Amino acid sequence: MSYFEKVYEIVKKIPAGKVATYGQIARLLGTPERAKIVGWALHKNPYYGEVPCHRVVNRNGEISSGFAFGGPFEQKKMLEKEGIIFDENGKINLNKYLWNPYEFQE
């Protein structure tokens, strides 16, 4: 399985209403130095609708300026539809919304 495919498999597990960071995904893959490669994989995501790449944000809780599927406003809209709230600076509170992959999910 390619690195990109491994990224997609992890991102598929992020539940609605939660986000992960590029670095978090890279660390889960055992390659903490490859956060930018995770971003590139998500930009190239061929599985729109299957891999919820809109749920991945940067380490500051900010959405991507280059979101591939309709631009950053679309990413924000998708996250808000899932109940994620942005602060007045356009950031997500990672203490509240960061996905814990080790927490039991139903």
Secondary structure, DSSP 8 states (H G I E B T S, - for coil): --HHHHHHHHHTT--TT-BEEHHHHHHHTT-GGGHHHHHHHHHT-S-TTTS-GGGEE-TTS---TT-TTT-HHHHHHHHHHTT--B-TTS-B-HHHHB--TTS---
